[in-house]
Amino acid sequence: MRLRPQEAALLAITAVWGSTFLLVHWAMQHSGPWFFVGIRFLVAGAISVVIFRRVLRGIRWRDIGAGVAIGVMIYLGYGLQTLGLQTIDSSTSAFITAMYVPLVPLAQWAVFRRRPPVMAFVGAGLAFVGLLLIAGPDAFALSLGAGEIATMISTLPIAAEIILISVFAGRIDLGRITVIQLLTAGVLGLLTMPVVGEGVPEFSWIWVGCAVGLGAASCLIQLTMNWAQKSVSPTRATVIYAGEPVWAGVIGRIAGERLPATALLGGALVVLGILASELRLVRKRSRDDGNTPPDRALHPT
């Protein structure tokens, strides 16, 4: 099947997205988690200010409120994920983080009072079994490590971020909210340092390069998603995004990380759970909303 330029772009940024786990894992050898989160998103925010400087002149209080709310979720999600990457490898982190997608239907049920289809719960179950396989035998003894637990918790604010974006969609300017949410996450990351007793790390080109690179990548990913999803259906885009943990596993493997066969099987179950829940959810939403076109690539007539 030939990929359209928009789909090829999404595939490319998904690969970039997957590679960020390894960069963060490397950076954690030279920097504390909250300092790195702060610098990473301040860099991303500074880049976004340059890109969206014209629309910032008309900023409104509701833009600020929405951006801060989403930024808090980004700070919690990425902060806990980065904290976990101090003790677990990038491949494991990526697969565990992927659980946020099956969590979204549950969060939507709580917020919008609309019960998800049965397949959403099936997908969540598959993802949970996959998580147990990734965590290894100790998971069955309820002895998950601190890194795995922090990463598991991070999926909650990541799911909340997606819900908040849906709540504010169409009500605020994209450029303004992007700037505010990135700067909010960065500032909160640095403010957390004295609370947890984390100091400024010694200068290292490794954490500097990773922070600048990930900051630029965050802006690139956001801009590409906004452009491509104007013509790529949500279902099709979700299938492409589901490859993020797979890309992380492949890149981690190339870099020398070794995942056991059970962890690879668990990763496959996580991805299967994502597809089972998200594809069914989008298809149901398409029936409810007559203005949403069907995804013919996945639901042929």
ZADO-1210 file (C-alpha; in nm, 4 decimals, padded with zeros to 6 digits):
<atoms>
<atom x="00.0000" y="00.0000" z="00.0000" code="MET" pos="1"/>
<atom x="00.1421" y="00.3387" z="-00.1030" code="ARG" pos="2"/>
<atom x="00.1694" y="00.5911" z="00.1783" code="LEU" pos="3"/>
<atom x="00.0518" y="00.9448" z="00.1192" code="ARG" pos="4"/>
<atom x="00.2985" y="01.2223" z="00.2124" code="PRO" pos="5"/>
<atom x="00.0990" y="01.2984" z="00.5278" code="GLN" pos="6"/>
<atom x="00.1064" y="00.9341" z="00.6386" code="GLU" pos="7"/>
<atom x="00.4764" y="00.9056" z="00.5621" code="ALA" pos="8"/>
<atom x="00.5374" y="01.2159" z="00.7741" code="ALA" pos="9"/>
<atom x="00.3462" y="01.0645" z="01.0665" code="LEU" pos="10"/>
<atom x="00.5438" y="00.7434" z="01.0310" code="LEU" pos="11"/>
<atom x="00.8683" y="00.9433" z="01.0401" code="ALA" pos="12"/>
<atom x="00.7802" y="01.1385" z="01.3545" code="ILE" pos="13"/>
<atom x="00.6614" y="00.8190" z="01.5239" code="THR" pos="14"/>
<atom x="01.0102" y="00.6791" z="01.4715" code="ALA" pos="15"/>
<atom x="01.1556" y="01.0027" z="01.6118" code="VAL" pos="16"/>
<atom x="00.9146" y="00.9771" z="01.9047" code="TRP" pos="17"/>
<atom x="01.0294" y="00.6230" z="01.9770" code="GLY" pos="18"/>
<atom x="01.3956" y="00.7280" z="01.9713" code="SER" pos="19"/>
<atom x="01.3413" y="00.9936" z="02.2390" code="THR" pos="20"/>
<atom x="01.3186" y="00.7273" z="02.5112" code="PHE" pos="21"/>
<atom x="01.6775" y="00.6230" z="02.4481" code="LEU" pos="22"/>
<atom x="01.8001" y="00.9837" z="02.4514" code="LEU" pos="23"/>
<atom x="01.6320" y="01.0467" z="02.7856" code="VAL" pos="24"/>
<atom x="01.7789" y="00.7239" z="02.9220" code="HIS" pos="25"/>
<atom x="02.1267" y="00.8449" z="02.8221" code="TRP" pos="26"/>
<atom x="02.0655" y="01.1917" z="02.9657" code="ALA" pos="27"/>
<atom x="01.9674" y="01.0419" z="03.3028" code="MET" pos="28"/>
<atom x="02.3265" y="00.9235" z="03.3433" code="GLN" pos="29"/>
<atom x="02.4372" y="01.2875" z="03.3563" code="HIS" pos="30"/>
<atom x="02.1372" y="01.4807" z="03.4877" code="SER" pos="31"/>
<atom x="01.8567" y="01.4620" z="03.7407" code="GLY" pos="32"/>
<atom x="01.5066" y="01.3931" z="03.6023" code="PRO" pos="33"/>
<atom x="01.3330" y="01.7181" z="03.6992" code="TRP" pos="34"/>
<atom x="01.6170" y="01.9418" z="03.5843" code="PHE" pos="35"/>
<atom x="01.6199" y="01.7652" z="03.2500" code="PHE" pos="36"/>
<atom x="01.2406" y="01.7872" z="03.2101" code="VAL" pos="37"/>
<atom x="01.2566" y="02.1572" z="03.2906" code="GLY" pos="38"/>
<atom x="01.5343" y="02.2345" z="03.0432" code="ILE" pos="39"/>
<atom x="01.3849" y="02.0123" z="02.7725" code="ARG" pos="40"/>
<atom x="01.0478" y="02.1849" z="02.7733" code="PHE" pos="41"/>
<atom x="01.1861" y="02.5344" z="02.8198" code="LEU" pos="42"/>
<atom x="01.3894" y="02.4764" z="02.5038" code="VAL" pos="43"/>
<atom x="01.0772" y="02.3458" z="02.3282" code="ALA" pos="44"/>
<atom x="00.8806" y="02.6453" z="02.4565" code="GLY" pos="45"/>
<atom x="01.1449" y="02.8912" z="02.3364" code="ALA" pos="46"/>
<atom x="01.1400" y="02.7353" z="01.9896" code="ILE" pos="47"/>
<atom x="00.7601" y="02.7491" z="01.9828" code="SER" pos="48"/>
<atom x="00.7670" y="03.1174" z="02.0863" code="VAL" pos="49"/>
<atom x="00.9768" y="03.1931" z="01.7791" code="VAL" pos="50"/>
<atom x="00.7417" y="02.9933" z="01.5557" code="ILE" pos="51"/>
<atom x="00.4144" y="03.1313" z="01.6968" code="PHE" pos="52"/>
<atom x="00.5307" y="03.4803" z="01.8013" code="ARG" pos="53"/>
<atom x="00.2714" y="03.6569" z="01.5851" code="ARG" pos="54"/>
<atom x="-00.0350" y="03.4878" z="01.7356" code="VAL" pos="55"/>
<atom x="00.0863" y="03.5496" z="02.0919" code="LEU" pos="56"/>
<atom x="-00.0104" y="03.9164" z="02.0640" code="ARG" pos="57"/>
<atom x="-00.3796" y="03.8327" z="02.0935" code="GLY" pos="58"/>
<atom x="-00.3477" y="03.5856" z="02.3823" code="ILE" pos="59"/>
<atom x="-00.6533" y="03.5484" z="02.6074" code="ARG" pos="60"/>
<atom x="-00.7013" y="03.4246" z="02.9626" code="TRP" pos="61"/>
<atom x="-00.8777" y="03.1109" z="02.8417" code="ARG" pos="62"/>
<atom x="-00.5748" y="03.0322" z="02.6243" code="ASP" pos="63"/>
<atom x="-00.3566" y="03.0648" z="02.9336" code="ILE" pos="64"/>
<atom x="-00.5883" y="02.8521" z="03.1479" code="GLY" pos="65"/>
<atom x="-00.6110" y="02.5749" z="02.8904" code="ALA" pos="66"/>
<atom x="-00.2371" y="02.5805" z="02.8237" code="GLY" pos="67"/>
<atom x="-00.1494" y="02.5660" z="03.1941" code="VAL" pos="68"/>
<atom x="-00.3908" y="02.2757" z="03.2543" code="ALA" pos="69"/>
<atom x="-00.2398" y="02.0718" z="02.9704" code="ILE" pos="70"/>
<atom x="00.1111" y="02.1795" z="03.0698" code="GLY" pos="71"/>
<atom x="00.0618" y="02.0427" z="03.4219" code="VAL" pos="72"/>
<atom x="-00.0300" y="01.7048" z="03.2753" code="MET" pos="73"/>
<atom x="00.2748" y="01.7135" z="03.0453" code="ILE" pos="74"/>
<atom x="00.4944" y="01.7978" z="03.3457" code="TYR" pos="75"/>
<atom x="00.3575" y="01.5077" z="03.5508" code="LEU" pos="76"/>
<atom x="00.3549" y="01.2584" z="03.2649" code="GLY" pos="77"/>
<atom x="00.7002" y="01.3263" z="03.1270" code="TYR" pos="78"/>
<atom x="00.8455" y="01.3952" z="03.4709" code="GLY" pos="79"/>
<atom x="00.7440" y="01.0561" z="03.6113" code="LEU" pos="80"/>
<atom x="00.8447" y="00.8871" z="03.2866" code="GLN" pos="81"/>
<atom x="01.1886" y="01.0499" z="03.3055" code="THR" pos="82"/>
<atom x="01.2156" y="00.9532" z="03.6715" code="LEU" pos="83"/>
<atom x="01.1525" y="00.5919" z="03.5716" code="GLY" pos="84"/>
<atom x="01.4168" y="00.6035" z="03.3013" code="LEU" pos="85"/>
<atom x="01.6815" y="00.6381" z="03.5711" code="GLN" pos="86"/>
<atom x="01.6433" y="00.2682" z="03.6509" code="THR" pos="87"/>
<atom x="01.4737" y="00.1006" z="03.3515" code="ILE" pos="88"/>
<atom x="01.5822" y="00.0879" z="02.9886" code="ASP" pos="89"/>
<atom x="01.4180" y="00.2875" z="02.7116" code="SER" pos="90"/>
<atom x="01.2463" y="-00.0095" z="02.5465" code="SER" pos="91"/>
<atom x="01.0654" y="-00.1123" z="02.8646" code="THR" pos="92"/>
<atom x="00.9677" y="00.2478" z="02.9369" code="SER" pos="93"/>
<atom x="00.8195" y="00.2917" z="02.5907" code="ALA" pos="94"/>
<atom x="00.6104" y="-00.0236" z="02.6116" code="PHE" pos="95"/>
<atom x="00.4751" y="00.0624" z="02.9569" code="ILE" pos="96"/>
<atom x="00.4002" y="00.4200" z="02.8532" code="THR" pos="97"/>
<atom x="00.1961" y="00.2865" z="02.5605" code="ALA" pos="98"/>
<atom x="-00.0705" y="00.1865" z="02.8113" code="MET" pos="99"/>
<atom x="-00.1994" y="00.5446" z="02.8062" code="TYR" pos="100"/>
<atom x="-00.3907" y="00.4739" z="02.4842" code="VAL" pos="101"/>
<atom x="-00.6131" y="00.1973" z="02.6263" code="PRO" pos="102"/>
<atom x="-00.6643" y="00.4219" z="02.9308" code="LEU" pos="103"/>
<atom x="-00.8128" y="00.7024" z="02.7223" code="VAL" pos="104"/>
<atom x="-01.1541" y="00.5320" z="02.6667" code="PRO" pos="105"/>
<atom x="-01.1872" y="00.4863" z="03.0439" code="LEU" pos="106"/>
<atom x="-01.1027" y="00.8519" z="03.1023" code="ALA" pos="107"/>
<atom x="-01.3509" y="00.9576" z="02.8342" code="GLN" pos="108"/>
<atom x="-01.6220" y="00.7544" z="03.0085" code="TRP" pos="109"/>
<atom x="-01.5524" y="00.9362" z="03.3356" code="ALA" pos="110"/>
<atom x="-01.5408" y="01.2845" z="03.1789" code="VAL" pos="111"/>
<atom x="-01.8022" y="01.2661" z="02.9021" code="PHE" pos="112"/>
<atom x="-02.0333" y="01.0017" z="03.0618" code="ARG" pos="113"/>
<atom x="-02.0252" y="00.7906" z="02.7462" code="ARG" pos="114"/>
<atom x="-01.9559" y="00.4221" z="02.7930" code="ARG" pos="115"/>
<atom x="-01.6793" y="00.2907" z="02.5660" code="PRO" pos="116"/>
<atom x="-01.7398" y="-00.0228" z="02.3567" code="PRO" pos="117"/>
<atom x="-01.6520" y="-00.3623" z="02.5000" code="VAL" pos="118"/>
<atom x="-01.3404" y="-00.3819" z="02.2816" code="MET" pos="119"/>
<atom x="-01.1948" y="-00.0868" z="02.4707" code="ALA" pos="120"/>
<atom x="-01.1900" y="-00.2947" z="02.7867" code="PHE" pos="121"/>
<atom x="-01.0532" y="-00.5947" z="02.5967" code="VAL" pos="122"/>
<atom x="-00.7703" y="-00.3742" z="02.4728" code="GLY" pos="123"/>
<atom x="-00.6973" y="-00.2526" z="02.8255" code="ALA" pos="124"/>
<atom x="-00.6825" y="-00.6136" z="02.9451" code="GLY" pos="125"/>
<atom x="-00.4415" y="-00.7123" z="02.6689" code="LEU" pos="126"/>
<atom x="-00.2209" y="-00.4150" z="02.7509" code="ALA" pos="127"/>
<atom x="-00.2152" y="-00.5065" z="03.1199" code="PHE" pos="128"/>
<atom x="-00.1118" y="-00.8650" z="03.0447" code="VAL" pos="129"/>
<atom x="00.1554" y="-00.7249" z="02.8144" code="GLY" pos="130"/>
<atom x="00.2774" y="-00.5035" z="03.0984" code="LEU" pos="131"/>
<atom x="00.3161" y="-00.8036" z="03.3270" code="LEU" pos="132"/>
<atom x="00.5224" y="-00.9845" z="03.0642" code="LEU" pos="133"/>
<atom x="00.7409" y="-00.6772" z="03.0107" code="ILE" pos="134"/>
<atom x="00.7986" y="-00.6331" z="03.3838" code="ALA" pos="135"/>
<atom x="00.9102" y="-00.9968" z="03.4140" code="GLY" pos="136"/>
<atom x="00.8464" y="-01.2701" z="03.6727" code="PRO" pos="137"/>
<atom x="00.8640" y="-01.0264" z="03.9632" code="ASP" pos="138"/>
<atom x="00.5428" y="-00.8631" z="03.8418" code="ALA" pos="139"/>
<atom x="00.3450" y="-01.1732" z="03.9330" code="PHE" pos="140"/>
<atom x="00.4801" y="-01.1425" z="04.2867" code="ALA" pos="141"/>
<atom x="00.3625" y="-00.7778" z="04.2988" code="LEU" pos="142"/>
<atom x="00.7215" y="-00.6550" z="04.3341" code="SER" pos="143"/>
<atom x="00.7534" y="-00.4108" z="04.0461" code="LEU" pos="144"/>
<atom x="01.0546" y="-00.1849" z="04.0682" code="GLY" pos="145"/>
<atom x="01.0381" y="00.1888" z="04.1374" code="ALA" pos="146"/>
<atom x="01.1125" y="00.2715" z="03.7739" code="GLY" pos="147"/>
<atom x="00.8287" y="00.0574" z="03.6407" code="GLU" pos="148"/>
<atom x="00.5851" y="00.1950" z="03.9009" code="ILE" pos="149"/>
<atom x="00.6746" y="00.5587" z="03.8237" code="ALA" pos="150"/>
<atom x="00.6298" y="00.4907" z="03.4524" code="THR" pos="151"/>
<atom x="00.2945" y="00.3197" z="03.5126" code="MET" pos="152"/>
<atom x="00.1710" y="00.6207" z="03.7114" code="ILE" pos="153"/>
<atom x="00.2887" y="00.8530" z="03.4343" code="SER" pos="154"/>
<atom x="00.0304" y="00.7023" z="03.1990" code="THR" pos="155"/>
<atom x="-00.2501" y="00.8627" z="03.4026" code="LEU" pos="156"/>
<atom x="-00.1530" y="01.2294" z="03.3418" code="PRO" pos="157"/>
<atom x="-00.0629" y="01.1410" z="02.9814" code="ILE" pos="158"/>
<atom x="-00.4174" y="01.0105" z="02.9323" code="ALA" pos="159"/>
<atom x="-00.5525" y="01.3189" z="03.1121" code="ALA" pos="160"/>
<atom x="-00.3541" y="01.5385" z="02.8727" code="GLU" pos="161"/>
<atom x="-00.5327" y="01.3768" z="02.5766" code="ILE" pos="162"/>
<atom x="-00.8713" y="01.4310" z="02.7417" code="ILE" pos="163"/>
<atom x="-00.7959" y="01.7965" z="02.8147" code="LEU" pos="164"/>
<atom x="-00.6866" y="01.8550" z="02.4563" code="ILE" pos="165"/>
<atom x="-01.0227" y="01.7120" z="02.3433" code="SER" pos="166"/>
<atom x="-01.2091" y="01.9327" z="02.5911" code="VAL" pos="167"/>
<atom x="-01.0374" y="02.2506" z="02.4692" code="PHE" pos="168"/>
<atom x="-01.0260" y="02.1597" z="02.0984" code="ALA" pos="169"/>
<atom x="-01.1814" y="02.4310" z="01.8839" code="GLY" pos="170"/>
<atom x="-01.1986" y="02.6770" z="02.1721" code="ARG" pos="171"/>
<atom x="-00.8404" y="02.8041" z="02.1793" code="ILE" pos="172"/>
<atom x="-00.5637" y="02.8998" z="01.9373" code="ASP" pos="173"/>
<atom x="-00.3258" y="02.6121" z="01.8673" code="LEU" pos="174"/>
<atom x="-00.0104" y="02.8252" z="01.8612" code="GLY" pos="175"/>
<atom x="-00.0857" y="03.0001" z="02.1891" code="ARG" pos="176"/>
<atom x="-00.1728" y="02.6855" z="02.3796" code="ILE" pos="177"/>
<atom x="00.1362" y="02.5082" z="02.2451" code="THR" pos="178"/>
<atom x="00.3638" y="02.7833" z="02.3761" code="VAL" pos="179"/>
<atom x="00.1942" y="02.8001" z="02.7163" code="ILE" pos="180"/>
<atom x="00.1810" y="02.4260" z="02.7785" code="GLN" pos="181"/>
<atom x="00.5478" y="02.3760" z="02.6906" code="LEU" pos="182"/>
<atom x="00.6654" y="02.6675" z="02.9051" code="LEU" pos="183"/>
<atom x="00.4418" y="02.5551" z="03.1935" code="THR" pos="184"/>
<atom x="00.5899" y="02.2046" z="03.1880" code="ALA" pos="185"/>
<atom x="00.9420" y="02.3474" z="03.1784" code="GLY" pos="186"/>
<atom x="00.8938" y="02.5921" z="03.4656" code="VAL" pos="187"/>
<atom x="00.7248" y="02.3303" z="03.6859" code="LEU" pos="188"/>
<atom x="01.0084" y="02.0869" z="03.6193" code="GLY" pos="189"/>
<atom x="01.2668" y="02.3339" z="03.7489" code="LEU" pos="190"/>
<atom x="01.0487" y="02.4335" z="04.0467" code="LEU" pos="191"/>
<atom x="01.0275" y="02.0670" z="04.1516" code="THR" pos="192"/>
<atom x="01.4057" y="02.0416" z="04.1952" code="MET" pos="193"/>
<atom x="01.4320" y="02.2073" z="04.5412" code="PRO" pos="194"/>
<atom x="01.1219" y="02.0202" z="04.6598" code="VAL" pos="195"/>
<atom x="01.2788" y="01.6783" z="04.5945" code="VAL" pos="196"/>
<atom x="01.6315" y="01.7898" z="04.6830" code="GLY" pos="197"/>
<atom x="01.7680" y="01.7675" z="04.3302" code="GLU" pos="198"/>
<atom x="02.0634" y="01.9892" z="04.2451" code="GLY" pos="199"/>
<atom x="02.1857" y="02.1355" z="03.9181" code="VAL" pos="200"/>
<atom x="02.4031" y="01.8721" z="03.7473" code="PRO" pos="201"/>
<atom x="02.7575" y="01.9290" z="03.6327" code="GLU" pos="202"/>
<atom x="02.7831" y="02.0584" z="03.2794" code="PHE" pos="203"/>
<atom x="02.7805" y="01.7839" z="03.0197" code="SER" pos="204"/>
<atom x="02.7417" y="01.8077" z="02.6460" code="TRP" pos="205"/>
<atom x="02.5366" y="01.4880" z="02.6653" code="ILE" pos="206"/>
<atom x="02.2467" y="01.6317" z="02.8659" code="TRP" pos="207"/>
<atom x="02.2745" y="01.9632" z="02.6813" code="VAL" pos="208"/>
<atom x="02.2591" y="01.7925" z="02.3431" code="GLY" pos="209"/>
<atom x="01.9742" y="01.5645" z="02.4495" code="CYS" pos="210"/>
<atom x="01.7742" y="01.8548" z="02.5947" code="ALA" pos="211"/>
<atom x="01.8142" y="02.0707" z="02.2846" code="VAL" pos="212"/>
<atom x="01.7488" y="01.7786" z="02.0514" code="GLY" pos="213"/>
<atom x="01.4375" y="01.6649" z="02.2388" code="LEU" pos="214"/>
<atom x="01.3115" y="02.0217" z="02.2624" code="GLY" pos="215"/>
<atom x="01.3367" y="02.0596" z="01.8863" code="ALA" pos="216"/>
<atom x="01.1826" y="01.7150" z="01.8360" code="ALA" pos="217"/>
<atom x="00.8824" y="01.8079" z="02.0518" code="SER" pos="218"/>
<atom x="00.8091" y="02.1069" z="01.8300" code="CYS" pos="219"/>
<atom x="00.8611" y="01.9038" z="01.5114" code="LEU" pos="220"/>
<atom x="00.6289" y="01.6274" z="01.6303" code="ILE" pos="221"/>
<atom x="00.3531" y="01.8695" z="01.7287" code="GLN" pos="222"/>
<atom x="00.3674" y="02.0689" z="01.4063" code="LEU" pos="223"/>
<atom x="00.3715" y="01.7547" z="01.1899" code="THR" pos="224"/>
<atom x="00.0745" y="01.6039" z="01.3727" code="MET" pos="225"/>
<atom x="-00.1251" y="01.9242" z="01.3331" code="ASN" pos="226"/>
<atom x="-00.0490" y="01.9388" z="00.9599" code="TRP" pos="227"/>
<atom x="-00.0893" y="01.5728" z="00.8724" code="ALA" pos="228"/>
<atom x="-00.4063" y="01.5013" z="01.0686" code="GLN" pos="229"/>
<atom x="-00.5982" y="01.7553" z="00.8658" code="LYS" pos="230"/>
<atom x="-00.6254" y="01.4852" z="00.5993" code="SER" pos="231"/>
<atom x="-00.5369" y="01.1607" z="00.7806" code="VAL" pos="232"/>
<atom x="-00.8267" y="01.0046" z="00.9724" code="SER" pos="233"/>
<atom x="-00.7916" y="00.9589" z="01.3507" code="PRO" pos="234"/>
<atom x="-00.8054" y="00.5812" z="01.3140" code="THR" pos="235"/>
<atom x="-00.5304" y="00.5714" z="01.0536" code="ARG" pos="236"/>
<atom x="-00.3146" y="00.8085" z="01.2583" code="ALA" pos="237"/>
<atom x="-00.3665" y="00.5971" z="01.5715" code="THR" pos="238"/>
<atom x="-00.2435" y="00.2858" z="01.3931" code="VAL" pos="239"/>
<atom x="00.0731" y="00.4720" z="01.2967" code="ILE" pos="240"/>
<atom x="00.1253" y="00.6120" z="01.6489" code="TYR" pos="241"/>
<atom x="00.0832" y="00.2620" z="01.7945" code="ALA" pos="242"/>
<atom x="00.4211" y="00.1815" z="01.6423" code="GLY" pos="243"/>
<atom x="00.5956" y="00.4167" z="01.8882" code="GLU" pos="244"/>
<atom x="00.6900" y="00.1469" z="02.1448" code="PRO" pos="245"/>
<atom x="00.7944" y="-00.0830" z="01.8628" code="VAL" pos="246"/>
<atom x="01.0290" y="00.1841" z="01.7240" code="TRP" pos="247"/>
<atom x="01.1642" y="00.2401" z="02.0756" code="ALA" pos="248"/>
<atom x="01.2288" y="-00.1320" z="02.1119" code="GLY" pos="249"/>
<atom x="01.4033" y="-00.1510" z="01.7748" code="VAL" pos="250"/>
<atom x="01.6203" y="00.1532" z="01.8448" code="ILE" pos="251"/>
<atom x="01.6985" y="00.0310" z="02.1945" code="GLY" pos="252"/>
<atom x="01.7949" y="-00.3069" z="02.0532" code="ARG" pos="253"/>
<atom x="02.0299" y="-00.1422" z="01.8019" code="ILE" pos="254"/>
<atom x="02.1860" y="00.0550" z="02.0857" code="ALA" pos="255"/>
<atom x="02.2604" y="-00.2665" z="02.2741" code="GLY" pos="256"/>
<atom x="01.9623" y="-00.3007" z="02.5077" code="GLU" pos="257"/>
<atom x="01.8480" y="-00.6602" z="02.5483" code="ARG" pos="258"/>
<atom x="01.4830" y="-00.7406" z="02.6023" code="LEU" pos="259"/>
<atom x="01.3911" y="-01.1015" z="02.6812" code="PRO" pos="260"/>
<atom x="01.1503" y="-01.2872" z="02.4540" code="ALA" pos="261"/>
<atom x="00.8676" y="-01.2529" z="02.7085" code="THR" pos="262"/>
<atom x="00.9118" y="-00.8743" z="02.7106" code="ALA" pos="263"/>
<atom x="00.8916" y="-00.8633" z="02.3308" code="LEU" pos="264"/>
<atom x="00.5730" y="-01.0712" z="02.3488" code="LEU" pos="265"/>
<atom x="00.4405" y="-00.8322" z="02.6113" code="GLY" pos="266"/>
<atom x="00.5171" y="-00.5378" z="02.3850" code="GLY" pos="267"/>
<atom x="00.3238" y="-00.7043" z="02.1047" code="ALA" pos="268"/>
<atom x="00.0252" y="-00.7475" z="02.3388" code="LEU" pos="269"/>
<atom x="00.0433" y="-00.3798" z="02.4374" code="VAL" pos="270"/>
<atom x="00.0324" y="-00.2751" z="02.0732" code="VAL" pos="271"/>
<atom x="-00.2504" y="-00.5240" z="02.0084" code="LEU" pos="272"/>
<atom x="-00.4398" y="-00.3805" z="02.3020" code="GLY" pos="273"/>
<atom x="-00.3923" y="-00.0296" z="02.1652" code="ILE" pos="274"/>
<atom x="-00.5300" y="-00.1294" z="01.8280" code="LEU" pos="275"/>
<atom x="-00.8195" y="-00.3306" z="01.9738" code="ALA" pos="276"/>
<atom x="-00.9386" y="-00.0443" z="02.1927" code="SER" pos="277"/>
<atom x="-00.8644" y="00.2603" z="01.9835" code="GLU" pos="278"/>
<atom x="-00.9802" y="00.1320" z="01.6459" code="LEU" pos="279"/>
<atom x="-01.3113" y="00.0167" z="01.7889" code="ARG" pos="280"/>
<atom x="-01.3574" y="00.3444" z="01.9746" code="LEU" pos="281"/>
<atom x="-01.2992" y="00.5565" z="01.6652" code="VAL" pos="282"/>
<atom x="-01.5330" y="00.3415" z="01.4578" code="ARG" pos="283"/>
<atom x="-01.8100" y="00.3812" z="01.7165" code="LYS" pos="284"/>
<atom x="-01.7528" y="00.7534" z="01.7297" code="ARG" pos="285"/>
<atom x="-01.7803" y="00.7659" z="01.3511" code="SER" pos="286"/>
<atom x="-02.1297" y="00.6140" z="01.3711" code="ARG" pos="287"/>
<atom x="-02.2333" y="00.8611" z="01.6385" code="ASP" pos="288"/>
<atom x="-02.1087" y="01.1592" z="01.4401" code="ASP" pos="289"/>
<atom x="-02.2410" y="01.1663" z="01.0866" code="GLY" pos="290"/>
<atom x="-01.9854" y="01.4319" z="00.9936" code="ASN" pos="291"/>
<atom x="-01.6882" y="01.2020" z="01.0558" code="THR" pos="292"/>
<atom x="-01.5870" y="01.0135" z="00.7424" code="PRO" pos="293"/>
<atom x="-01.5174" y="00.6397" z="00.7747" code="PRO" pos="294"/>
<atom x="-01.1623" y="00.5141" z="00.7502" code="ASP" pos="295"/>
<atom x="-01.1857" y="00.3221" z="00.4265" code="ARG" pos="296"/>
<atom x="-00.8302" y="00.2010" z="00.4526" code="ALA" pos="297"/>
<atom x="-00.9206" y="-00.0001" z="00.7616" code="LEU" pos="298"/>
<atom x="-01.2922" y="-00.0566" z="00.7153" code="HIS" pos="299"/>
<atom x="-01.3386" y="-00.1428" z="00.3464" code="PRO" pos="300"/>
<atom x="-01.6877" y="-00.1779" z="00.2107" code="THR" pos="301"/>
</atoms>
